[in-house]
Amino acid sequence: MLYLTRTFPWVLLATCLGSLAYPITSKAQTALDILHKDAKVLILGGGVAGVVAARTLHEQGIDDFIILEARPELGGRMMSHRFGAPDNRWTVEVGANWVQGTQTGDGPANPIWTLAKKHNISLQSSHYFGSIATYDYSGSVDYQDIFQESVRNFDKLTAAAGARVPQRLVDMTARSGYSLSGARPNTPHEMASEYYQFDWEFGATPEETSWLASSWAHNNTFRTFSHENLLSIDQRGFKVALQKEGDSFLTQKQVKLNATVKTIHGSKRGVSVSLIDGTTFKADYALCTFSLGVLQHNDVEFKPPLPDWKMEAIHSMAMYTKIFLQFPKKFWFDTEMAIYADHERGRYPVWQSLDHEAFFPGCGILFVTVTGDFSRRIESMTDAAVQLEILAVLQAMFPETTIPEPSDFYFQRWYSDPLFRGSYSNWPANFLSEHQVNLRATVEERLWFAGEATSKKHFGYLHGAYSEGGDIALTLAECIQGGGCLGLEHVDQVRNALPYDVT
């Protein structure tokens, strides 16, 4: 059953007047305290969803909001890092790096592409499939035919998923989808090629991922916008697009940086948000844009606890880790990309050269991407241990070369960071549409949620965070302007279409 809730100002007035006739208890005092507001809306998190939500409220004539951001700058998972030897330093993107899909003809434009153009972000087309070299543990090995077969297998996977939706056929894991489509990789070359198509895109294995949802997220991005991928090479950092957008409408008093949320106390009267430094902010509404990983790890305490229907909807967080190395001199492939096939699936498989004429010639920078459990694994290791493993892989890839010590080495530990606890969301096969409804739904009419994870069509993508920040804030603005709040619906219990037959 769907639940809708509405709060009216006269209810709050009656409650407040009634409290004057009785001694003030601690609970009543808390309620009275919440009535003394610092803002109409607290936006928790200054990433894409948070900043776009703030802009949407501003456009609706609502400027009584405060963004609380834990980091010293806006940007969220659009995070850059100054990297390299002192005489050869560059800005690299440890978080979001690409505009994924731009625009086809007069069709819809990816809003991240529009934002990047508006603020003159330097972008360069990435050729994922047309500029790639193949390696395994014995060195350079040509398995381009297997790689191209993996491209066709992924296309069949998404096409078959699309055919299941109108027939209302049950969801399965993407691994089951691959098998039903006739793809069953067994060799290291086949597994590495499949990883490149799937894990590198979704940050999780086919076994962990919904067949239908992964397909529609991919199709709604690349078939709606375009198949083009644009890599940010802007030395100001990709995050500048969001920060410049914020500069166009935010005032200093509307943004609190280095403000890490510890506790969120919600009621039908409003919200009270406490920071780790003891500061408290009160408002009529709070819009929570934290990552699912933060919610899963209970890094922020909710009082009262989030209801069961909300907790059940807080699903998986994918891991995607880029490991950067800088060397005094380039010794690797001249293509943009390379695949390494190991006996162990997912062991340092996807490589990209930034020392390329299209990107940063002469930078000496190479990076490798790992995902999922392997990302968590390396976060349990020291930098020195991870570096040693990677140098051994490079030695296997280039057996005729003596691999030098890198002049710089860095990777962001997303899973260990209490501000993120992962890279982006993933939709598992047991996550139903009703769960997605509950992920977006308000709690006690006052606590709202937005982010890439709440997007049904574009979860896991920057443009998903953008669209959700705008859509949720627009609905919130309508509630505020209407003098009451029709909360977003939730499903109290998510059930099977048919009961279990255990006879």
N, C-alpha and C positions, 0 to 999 in steps of 0.2 A: 504494500500500500504506500502511496506517495503522501508525504506530509508537507503541508504549507502552513506557514505561521505569519501572523501579522501583529505588530505592536502599534498602539495608538497613543498619542501624547496624553489624552485625558486619563488613561490608565496609570501612567507615571505620576500625574498630578495627584490623583486620588491616593496613590500609595504614599507619596511624600507627605500629604496633609494628614493622612491617617497616622503616620509615625509620630506626629507631634503630640498625640494624646497619651503616649505611653513612654516609659523609660527607654532610653536608647541602649540597646544591646550592642555587642561587638559586631554582629551581622548587620544590624540596622545602621551602625556607624559606617561600615564599609559601603553600604548602599548610598548613604548620604555623601560620603567622600567621592564616590564615582560621579555624583552630580556636578562636582566642581571640575570642569573639563579643561584640559590643556589644548584640545583640538576636537574638531568634529570627527576626523578620521585619523587613525594611526596606520601608516603603511609600513609593515614589518619586512624590511629587505629592500635594498636599493639596486637590484638587478634589473633586467629588461622588464619583467612583469611589474615590478614596483614603480619604476620611472614612468612607464607608459600609463599605468593606473593613475599616477599623480597628474600627468598631463591631461588625461581624460577628465578627471575631476575639475581641473583648472578650466578646460574648455567648456565644461558645464556650469561654470560660474561658482564652483566650490573651491575656495583656496584655503579653507581652514583645515589643513592637514599637515602632518609631520611625517617625513620618512625617517625611520630608525634603521641605520645601516651599521653593521658590526665592523666592517673594514674601514680603512682611512680614506676610501674613495668609492664612488658609485661604479657599478659595473657587474657585480655578482660574479658569475662564472665566465664572463668576458674578462679574462685575467691575462695580463702580459708580464714578461720578465726580461730584464736587461741581462744579456748573456754574452759570454765570450771573454777572451783575454783583454787586458786593459787597452791594448792598441788595436783591437779588432772586435768591438762590442756591437751587438745588435739587439733589437727588440724582437722577441719570439713570443708566440701565443701559446701559453700552457693550457688555456681553456678553449672556449669557442674560437674557431679559426676561419670558418668558411661561411659565405653566403651560399646556401644550398638551394638552387633554383632561383631564377631571376624573373623573366617575363617572356611570354611567347606572343608576338604580335600585339593586339589590343586586349589580350587576356589579362587576368588578375596578376598584379605584381607582388613579388615577395616583399613584405614591408621592411625587412632587414636590408634588402637591396636598395629600396627607396631611401631609407635612413642613411645608409652608407654613402649614397650619391649626394644626398643633401649636405653632408658634412665632409665631403671630399676625401673619403677614405680610399687609400691606394689599394686596389684589388687586382689580382692576376688570375687568369683562368688556370685551373688545375686539370691536367689530362690524366685522370685516374687509370684509364684503360688503353690509351693510345701511346703512353710513354712509360713503359714498365719493363724491367729486367727480372729474370727468374734465377733463383739460386736454391741450393740445398746444402746439406752438411758436407758435400764433396766439392763444392765450389759452384761455378757458373754452369747451369744446366738449362737447356732449352725445353721448357714444358708449356710453351705458349698455347699449344693446342688444347691442353688440359685446362689452362686458364680460361680460354675462350669458351670451352664447354661449361665451365662454372658460371660464366655470364649468362649463357642460355638457360642453365638450370635455375638460376635466380629469376629470370624472366618468366619461366614456366611456373615457378613457385608463386609469384605474385599474381599471375594470370589465373591460375587455378583457384587461388583464394578469392579473387574477385568474382569468379563464377559461383562460389559457394554462398556468398552473401545473399543474393536475391532468392536463392532456394531455401534460405534459413537453415542451412546445414550447420552442424555443431562445429565449434572451434576445436583446434588441436594444436599441438606444439608445431613450430616450424620444422622440426626434425621429422615429424610425421608427414608434414606437407611435402618435404623433400622426397621422402620415401615413396609416397603415393604418386609423386610426379616422376618417379623413376630414377632419382639421384641418390646414390648410396656411396659416398666417397670412402675409400679404404686406404689408399696409398698416401704417403706424406705430401706428394705433389697435389693430389686431389683435395686433401684436407686443408692445406694451406690456401689453395685457390678458393675453396668454399669460404674459409675464414675471411678472406679479403672481401668477398661479396657481402657476407652476412654479419659476422661478429664485429668487423671494423666499422660497419654502419650503425649497428644497434647496441654495441657495448656489452653484448651477452651472447651466449651460444644459442643455436636453434632449439636445443632441448629446454632452454629456460624461457622461450619467447613464444608469444601467441602467433600462430600462423596468419590469422585474419588481420589482427591489429597491426602487425609489422608490415604487412602488405599494403594496408590502406594508408598507414602513415607515410610509407615510401611513395605510393602512387599519388596521394594528395599533395605531396611536395613536388615531385619531379614531373608528374604529368599535368599538374595544375599550373605550375610556374614555368619551369623549363628543366632540361637535363644539365644545365651548366652549373659548375661549381667554381666559385670565385674565392681564392685564398687571400686573406688580408696580409699585405706586406707593408702596411703603414707603420713607420717607425715611431709614431706617437702611440701606437697600440690600437687594436680593434675597438677597445672599450671607449675610445674617444668619441665614436659615433653616438653612444648613449650619453656620455658626459656633456658633449656639446648640445645635445637635445635638451638635457636637463638645464643647462645654463640659459636656455632661451625662455624659460618660464619660472624656474625655481628661485626663491629668495633664500637668503642665508638662514633665516629662522625656520624655514620649512624642511631643513635637512639636518639631522644629527648623525655625524660620523663617529666611528669608534664607540658605537652604542650597541652592545651585545645584549640581546634579550635573554632573561633568565626565566621569568614567570609571566604567564598570561592569565589573568583572573577575569572571567567573563560572567555576565549575568544578563537578565532581560533589561537592566537599566543602563548597561554600558560595559566598558572594558577598562581594566587597569593593567598596565604593562610595566614590569619591574626589570631593570637592567642589572648586570652583574656588579656594577659599582654602587648599587643601592638606589639609584635614581628611579622615580616612578612617573609614568605618564598616564593620563586618564583621557578617555574619549568616548564618544557615542558608539563608534565602530572601530574595529581593527580589521585590516586586510593582511592576511598572512601569506607571504610569498616564499617562505622557506622551502628548501629542497625536501623531497620525500625522505632522503637519508637523514636529515635532521629530525624530522618527525618520527621516523622509525627508531632512532637511537635515544629518544626522550631527552635530547640535549636542551629542549625547552620544556618547562613544566606547565601543564594546563590545569587550572583550578576553576571549576571541577574538571576531572579528567575528561578527555574527549570520549563521546559515546561509542559504544561498540560498533555501530554501523559505520562510523567514521574511521575507526581504527582498522576495521577489516578492509577498508578501501585504500589504506596507505600501503601500497604494494611495492614492487621491487625497484631498486636503484641500480642502474648499470654503472660499470666502471670502464673508464677510457683514459689511459695514461700515456702521454707523449714523453719520451726520454731523449733529451738533447745532449749531443756530444759535439765539441769543436776540436778540430785537429789542425796542426800547423799547415798541412797541405792536403789537398783532395787526392784520394787514392781509389775512390769507388766509382760506381756506375755513372754514365752520362745522361741516363734517363731521369725523369722526375721521380719515379717510383721504383720499388723493387719488392719482390716477395722472397722470403726465406722459408723453405720447407724443412721442418725438423721432424724427428721421430715423435716428438711430443707436440700435439696440436696446440697452437696458441703461444708457442715459445718464440718470442721476438720475431714475429712474422712479417710485419708491414713496415717498410723503410721509405723514407722520403728525404731527398737531397734539397737543401736550401741553397747549396753552392751550385746554382744552376743559372743559366743566362736569363731565365724568366723570373727569378726571385732575387737572391743576394749573391751575385758572382763574387768569388774570392772570400766569402765568409768562412769557409771551412766547416760549416755546420751540417750535420746529418742527424736525423732523429728517427727513432723506432717507436711504434705504438703497440701497446699490449692492452688487453681488456679483461673484464670479468675476474675470475678467481686468480688469474695470473697477475693482474694489477694488485689485488689484495696481497698476494704472495710477496711481491717485491717491496711492498710497503712494510712488511715485517723484517726486511733486510736492511743492512747498512748501505749507504751510497757506494762504498768501496766494493761490497760484495756484488751488488747489481752491476757495477761498472766492469768488474772482472768477468762476469758471465757474458756481458755484451761484447767485450773485446774478444772472448773466445769464439763467439758466433761470427764476428767479423773475420777472424782468422780462418774459420771454416769456409766462409764465403769467398775469401781472397787468399787462397793457400800460397800463392807466389809472392805475397806482400808481407813485409814485416809491419805489423800494426803498431803504430806509435802510441804513446800515452796521450790521452786527450788533454788539451789545454783548459777545457772547462767541461763540466758535467752537471746536469740538473734535471730533476723531474718533480712535479707537484704531487704531493701526497694527499689526494682528494679524499680517500676513505678515512684517513686518520684525522682530517681537519674537521673539528666540531662545527664549523660554519657551513660545511657542505655534505660530508659523509657519502660522497659519490660524485658522479659526473653528470648523469641525466637519467630520466626515468625510463623504465622498460615495462611493457605490458605482457605479463605472463598469460599462459593459456587458460588458467582458471580465474582470470579477472574478467568479469562480465560487464556489460554496458551499465547495469545498475550500480556496480561498484564505481564506475566513472561518474555517474550522477552523484553518488555519495561523496566522492572526492571533492567535487565542486561545491557541494551543499553547505549552506550556512549552519552554524551551531548557535543556538539560543538567539537567533536573529541578528546578533551583534558581531559575531566572528565570521569573517569571510575568508575565502581561500582562492588563490590564483597562482599560476605558474605553468611552465611547459607541461608538467605532469597532468594538469587538469584539462588539457586540450585533447579532445577525442581524435581529431584529425591530424594533429601535428605534434603529438607528444615526443619529447626527445630533441626537438629542434628549437633554435632561437626564435623563429617566427611563431612557434606555438606559444612561447612565453609572451611575445608581443601581442598576439591576438587575444590571449586570455586576460592579460593585464587590462587591455582596453575594454573587452566585453564585460568582464566582471565589474570594473569600475563604473561603466555606464549604467549597469543595473543598480549598483549601489547608489549612484547619483539620483536615479529615479526614485529610489526609496526615500532618500533624504529630502528631495524636493516635494515628495508627496505627503510628507508629514508623518509617515509611518513606513513600515518595512514589510513587504511581502518577501519572505526569505526564499532562497533557492531550495527547491524540493529535495527530499531525500527518501530513500526506500528503507523502511525500518528493518526488514529482514530480506536478504537476497536468497531466493529459493530456486531449486531446480524447476525446469519446465514440467517435469513429471516426477512423481515420488520415486524413491528407490524401491526396487522390487527385490526383497530379500527372502522371498518364499522359495 
